[in-house]
Amino acid sequence: MLCDLLEVTSRRSQGFPAGCFNFGAMTMNPDLSRRDFVGLTGMASLGLGWTLTQQASANSVQEASRTPEDVLKDLLDGNARFASGAVSNPRRTPKDFSALEESQKPEALIITCADARVPPELLFDQGVGDLFVIRIAGNIVDGSGIVVKGSIEYAITELNVPLIMVLGHSNCGAVKAAVNHIDKDDVPPGALNELIGLIKPAVERSKLRPGVLLENAIRENVIIGVERLKRLDAIVSRPATAGPVKIVGATYDLRTGLIQILA
């Protein structure tokens, strides 16, 4: 204890009790001279500074050592907690939000559907700042436009995310609409027609496969997104200093709450 370190051999008897005084978090001996006190507190400050420096260094090493595989495991572990009802609800207080005021360093980019039943932070049991999320009906990547493409490239080149996941989900309304409109051979109103048009290739590629057409088209739509991302200039030209980036496709089952990796 600091009190023991500051112990001196002689004690003054000028109305001060023997031993140490506690001023807040600082404990000191009444027999210390001002010079002794300043010197010893300076040593304590140096020790604290060294500890904080070491901790920051350890955090940097830990952060730098996180591979795409580490991140994917973290996400799947979080999903297992979510599906089992054993969520930890990490980093969701106002204090956690304010700590990220100046910067962000998400560990993954999640491109998923705008469906209200598919909130990635909840599905993966993650906290504020952990995920960079792009949500668009049908989790469309190919042909989705400059705004979505630019957001993806920002996460890759500026935030250096090590993992990208295209996440579809069961009973997706956008994919279901594409299936229905192809069957009916009609034209949906407004921009919906263009949106559905971007999903139609996934439906066409799924028609001859065994199984339920909607389920096959949902998976195929994810796979098409993964294929598109692998050809994206920002990924192909990503500097080696930024570290490798892993791209995976997955689907979320609304009934079970589980995520399944597809590719």
C-alpha positions as CSV (number, residue, x, y, z in Angstrom):
1,M,0.0,0.0,0.0
2,L,1.1,3.6,-0.6
3,C,0.8,4.2,3.2
4,D,3.5,1.6,3.8
5,L,5.7,3.1,1.2
6,L,5.4,6.6,2.7
7,E,6.1,5.4,6.3
8,V,9.0,7.3,8.0
9,T,10.9,6.4,11.1
10,S,10.0,9.5,13.2
11,R,6.5,10.8,13.9
12,R,5.6,14.3,14.9
13,S,3.3,14.9,17.7
14,Q,1.7,18.2,16.7
15,G,-1.8,17.2,17.0
16,F,-1.7,14.8,14.2
17,P,-2.6,11.1,14.9
18,A,0.1,8.6,14.1
19,G,-0.3,6.6,10.9
20,C,-1.8,7.5,7.6
21,F,-4.5,10.0,6.4
22,N,-6.8,9.1,3.5
23,F,-7.6,12.0,1.2
24,G,-10.1,10.4,-1.3
25,A,-8.1,7.8,-3.2
26,M,-4.7,9.1,-1.8
27,T,-3.3,7.8,1.4
28,M,-0.3,9.6,3.1
29,N,1.7,9.9,6.2
30,P,1.6,13.1,8.2
31,D,5.4,13.0,8.8
32,L,6.2,13.5,5.1
33,S,7.8,16.6,3.9
34,R,6.3,18.4,0.9
35,R,9.3,17.4,-1.2
36,D,8.9,13.7,-0.1
37,F,5.3,13.7,-0.9
38,V,5.7,15.3,-4.4
39,G,8.5,12.8,-5.2
40,L,6.5,9.8,-4.2
41,T,3.3,10.9,-5.9
42,G,5.4,11.5,-9.0
43,M,6.6,7.9,-8.8
44,A,3.0,6.7,-8.4
45,S,2.0,8.7,-11.4
46,L,4.8,7.2,-13.5
47,G,3.7,3.7,-12.4
48,L,0.1,4.5,-13.3
49,G,1.2,5.9,-16.7
50,W,3.2,2.8,-17.4
51,T,0.3,0.5,-16.5
52,L,-2.1,2.4,-18.8
53,T,0.5,2.4,-21.6
54,Q,1.0,-1.4,-21.2
55,Q,-2.8,-1.9,-21.2
56,A,-3.2,0.2,-24.4
57,S,-0.4,-1.7,-26.0
58,A,-2.0,-5.0,-25.0
59,N,-5.3,-3.8,-26.4
60,S,-3.7,-2.8,-29.7
61,V,-2.0,-6.2,-30.0
62,Q,-5.3,-8.0,-29.3
63,E,-7.1,-5.9,-31.8
64,A,-4.5,-6.4,-34.5
65,S,-4.5,-10.2,-33.9
66,R,-8.3,-10.5,-34.6
67,T,-8.5,-12.5,-37.9
68,P,-11.7,-12.8,-40.0
69,E,-12.1,-16.3,-38.6
70,D,-12.0,-14.8,-35.0
71,V,-14.7,-12.3,-35.9
72,L,-16.9,-14.9,-37.6
73,K,-16.6,-17.2,-34.5
74,D,-17.5,-14.2,-32.3
75,L,-20.6,-13.6,-34.4
76,L,-21.7,-17.2,-34.4
77,D,-21.1,-17.5,-30.7
78,G,-23.3,-14.5,-30.2
79,N,-26.0,-15.9,-32.4
80,A,-26.0,-19.2,-30.4
81,R,-26.6,-17.1,-27.3
82,F,-29.4,-15.2,-29.0
83,A,-31.1,-18.4,-30.2
84,S,-30.8,-20.1,-26.8
85,G,-32.2,-17.0,-24.9
86,A,-28.9,-16.5,-23.0
87,V,-27.9,-13.1,-24.5
88,S,-25.3,-10.9,-22.7
89,N,-26.6,-7.6,-24.2
90,P,-23.1,-6.1,-24.4
91,R,-22.2,-2.4,-24.6
92,R,-25.7,-0.8,-24.9
93,T,-25.6,1.9,-22.3
94,P,-25.4,5.6,-22.9
95,K,-21.8,5.5,-21.6
96,D,-20.9,2.9,-24.3
97,F,-22.3,5.2,-27.0
98,S,-20.5,8.3,-25.7
99,A,-17.2,6.4,-25.7
100,L,-17.4,6.0,-29.4
101,E,-18.1,9.7,-30.1
102,E,-14.8,10.3,-31.9
103,S,-14.4,7.1,-33.9
104,Q,-15.7,3.7,-34.7
105,K,-13.9,0.4,-35.4
106,P,-16.6,-2.2,-36.2
107,E,-15.4,-5.8,-36.5
108,A,-17.8,-6.8,-39.4
109,L,-19.9,-5.4,-42.2
110,I,-23.3,-7.0,-42.4
111,I,-25.4,-6.5,-45.5
112,T,-28.9,-7.7,-44.7
113,C,-32.5,-7.1,-45.4
114,A,-34.5,-4.1,-44.3
115,D,-37.0,-6.5,-42.8
116,A,-38.0,-5.4,-39.3
117,R,-37.5,-8.9,-38.0
118,V,-33.8,-9.0,-38.8
119,P,-31.8,-6.7,-36.6
120,P,-28.2,-7.8,-36.8
121,E,-27.0,-6.4,-33.4
122,L,-29.6,-8.5,-31.7
123,L,-29.2,-11.6,-33.8
124,F,-25.5,-11.7,-33.1
125,D,-25.7,-10.4,-29.5
126,Q,-23.4,-7.5,-30.3
127,G,-23.1,-4.0,-28.8
128,V,-22.8,-0.5,-30.1
129,G,-19.8,0.0,-32.5
130,D,-19.4,-3.8,-33.2
131,L,-21.2,-4.0,-36.6
132,F,-21.3,-1.7,-39.6
133,V,-24.8,-2.5,-41.0
134,I,-26.2,-1.9,-44.5
135,R,-29.9,-2.8,-44.8
136,I,-31.8,-2.9,-48.0
137,A,-34.9,-4.9,-49.0
138,G,-33.8,-8.3,-50.2
139,N,-30.2,-7.8,-49.0
140,I,-29.4,-6.9,-52.7
141,V,-25.7,-6.4,-53.6
142,D,-25.5,-6.8,-57.3
143,G,-27.0,-3.8,-59.1
144,S,-28.0,-2.1,-55.9
145,G,-26.5,1.3,-56.9
146,I,-23.8,3.8,-56.0
147,V,-25.1,4.6,-52.5
148,V,-25.0,0.9,-51.3
149,K,-21.7,0.3,-53.2
150,G,-20.2,3.4,-51.7
151,S,-21.2,2.4,-48.2
152,I,-19.7,-1.1,-48.7
153,E,-16.4,0.4,-50.0
154,Y,-16.3,2.8,-47.1
155,A,-16.4,-0.1,-44.6
156,I,-13.7,-1.9,-46.5
157,T,-11.3,1.0,-47.3
158,E,-11.8,3.4,-44.4
159,L,-12.9,1.1,-41.5
160,N,-10.8,-1.9,-42.6
161,V,-13.4,-4.4,-41.5
162,P,-11.9,-8.0,-41.7
163,L,-15.3,-9.7,-42.3
164,I,-18.2,-9.1,-44.7
165,M,-21.4,-11.1,-44.4
166,V,-24.4,-11.0,-46.8
167,L,-27.3,-12.1,-44.6
168,G,-30.6,-13.3,-46.1
169,H,-33.5,-14.7,-44.1
170,S,-36.3,-17.1,-44.3
171,N,-39.7,-16.0,-45.7
172,C,-38.1,-12.9,-47.2
173,G,-40.9,-10.6,-48.6
174,A,-38.7,-9.1,-51.4
175,V,-37.7,-12.5,-52.7
176,K,-41.2,-13.8,-52.3
177,A,-42.5,-10.8,-54.4
178,A,-40.0,-11.6,-57.1
179,V,-41.1,-15.3,-57.2
180,N,-44.8,-14.2,-57.4
181,H,-44.4,-11.6,-60.1
182,I,-42.3,-14.0,-62.3
183,D,-45.1,-16.6,-62.0
184,K,-47.8,-14.0,-62.8
185,D,-45.7,-12.3,-65.4
186,D,-46.9,-8.9,-64.3
187,V,-45.3,-5.5,-63.6
188,P,-45.2,-4.3,-60.0
189,P,-45.9,-0.5,-59.5
190,G,-43.2,2.2,-59.3
191,A,-39.6,1.5,-58.1
192,L,-40.7,-1.9,-56.7
193,N,-40.5,-3.3,-60.2
194,E,-36.8,-2.3,-60.5
195,L,-36.1,-3.7,-57.0
196,I,-37.7,-7.0,-57.8
197,G,-35.9,-7.1,-61.1
198,L,-32.6,-7.2,-59.2
199,I,-33.7,-10.4,-57.4
200,K,-35.2,-12.2,-60.5
201,P,-31.8,-13.7,-61.5
202,A,-31.7,-15.6,-58.2
203,V,-35.2,-16.9,-58.8
204,E,-34.4,-18.0,-62.4
205,R,-31.2,-19.8,-61.2
206,S,-33.3,-21.7,-58.6
207,K,-36.1,-22.9,-60.8
208,L,-34.6,-26.2,-61.8
209,R,-33.2,-27.1,-58.4
210,P,-35.1,-29.6,-56.2
211,G,-36.8,-28.2,-53.1
212,V,-38.9,-25.2,-52.3
213,L,-38.4,-22.4,-54.9
214,L,-38.7,-19.6,-52.4
215,E,-36.1,-21.1,-50.1
216,N,-33.7,-21.9,-52.9
217,A,-34.1,-18.3,-54.3
218,I,-33.3,-16.8,-50.9
219,R,-30.1,-18.8,-50.7
220,E,-29.2,-18.1,-54.3
221,N,-29.8,-14.3,-53.8
222,V,-27.2,-14.4,-51.0
223,I,-24.7,-16.4,-53.1
224,I,-25.1,-13.9,-56.0
225,G,-24.3,-11.1,-53.5
226,V,-21.1,-12.9,-52.3
227,E,-20.0,-13.4,-55.9
228,R,-20.5,-9.7,-56.6
229,L,-18.5,-8.6,-53.6
230,K,-15.6,-10.8,-54.5
231,R,-15.3,-8.8,-57.7
232,L,-15.6,-5.4,-56.1
233,D,-12.6,-3.2,-56.9
234,A,-12.2,-2.1,-53.3
235,I,-11.7,-5.7,-52.2
236,V,-9.5,-6.7,-55.1
237,S,-7.2,-3.7,-54.6
238,R,-7.3,-3.7,-50.8
239,P,-3.8,-3.0,-49.5
240,A,-2.1,-5.9,-47.8
241,T,-1.5,-3.6,-44.8
242,A,-5.2,-3.5,-44.1
243,G,-5.2,-7.3,-43.6
244,P,-7.3,-9.9,-45.3
245,V,-11.0,-9.6,-45.7
246,K,-13.3,-12.6,-45.6
247,I,-16.7,-12.6,-47.4
248,V,-19.4,-15.1,-46.3
249,G,-23.0,-15.6,-47.1
250,A,-25.5,-16.7,-44.6
251,T,-29.3,-17.0,-43.9
252,Y,-31.2,-16.4,-40.7
253,D,-34.1,-18.7,-39.8
254,L,-37.0,-16.6,-38.3
255,R,-38.4,-19.6,-36.6
256,T,-35.3,-21.0,-34.8
257,G,-33.2,-17.7,-34.5
258,L,-30.2,-19.5,-35.9
259,I,-27.7,-18.3,-38.6
260,Q,-26.5,-20.8,-41.2
261,I,-23.4,-20.1,-43.2
262,L,-23.8,-20.8,-46.9
263,A,-20.6,-19.8,-48.6
